[in-house]
């Protein structure tokens, strides 16, 4: 039902400078796999095989990564190391990739709007690959969300309960529960103070969006921090129709922050050794 997944990946990743001066944040590895590959594999698990990536200046290595490296293939062919390319080969054999560039970093809402030409007029998923989600061998977060979409056919944001001291880092929803872990959103505030926060349900980097979001984004004015915010566009969608918040099963690591990145690295390393 959902055929395309958009990856906004144009941000500067300033929290990882100087590494991100020439290496895209999405290419930073947790153990031996770049963050974006975890995202792509989560989309594949949800039955989505068309990946649309919004890149920016200095992000060429993303395109090179999702392409064949003939020299390397030739070098490793028939050796014991060939196995190391198994997962990425599988990605390349099963998925198609398209790219566009966000020329000015005007916020997540703007990055999604830039992806319009790749997505077209159909519902689509969005993965922010710096949020690494893991459901310990169970159904992936995007897969869980696709199921909810099949039932309700409206935009969905993945939410997680966070500590009150953390709400100011996120878009936060207020909602009415209609199903197990499913809320109808009636308000949404981007990066609220603790006093302003309507709940502690924070939006994380997984969305399913219906295509009318583009028409709204075209009209959305810069909001918090002077950026075009996806939460402002979603708020309009929920006033006109319905937007759901889904409290997903699994764990999310904020790999856009050094703390989250280190935590994910340690946990994935422990899993490897198990
Ligand atoms: P972040 O704000 O977490 O990423 O944006 P950032 O700006 O790259 O990181 P810092 O704060 O400077 O360390 C969330 C996601 O939205 C994308 C980013 O690439 C990231 O995946 N994004 C954000 C864009 O693609 N374009 C934008 O204009 C802003």
Boltz pocket constraint, residues with backbone or C-beta under 6 A from the ligand:
constraints:
  - pocket:
      binder: B
      contacts: [[A, 8], [A, 9], [A, 10], [A, 11], [A, 12], [A, 13], [A, 14], [A, 15], [A, 16], [A, 25], [A, 54], [A, 102], [A, 104], [A, 105], [A, 106], [A, 107], [A, 108], [A, 110], [A, 111], [A, 127], [A, 128], [A, 129], [A, 130], [A, 256]]
      max_distance: 6.0
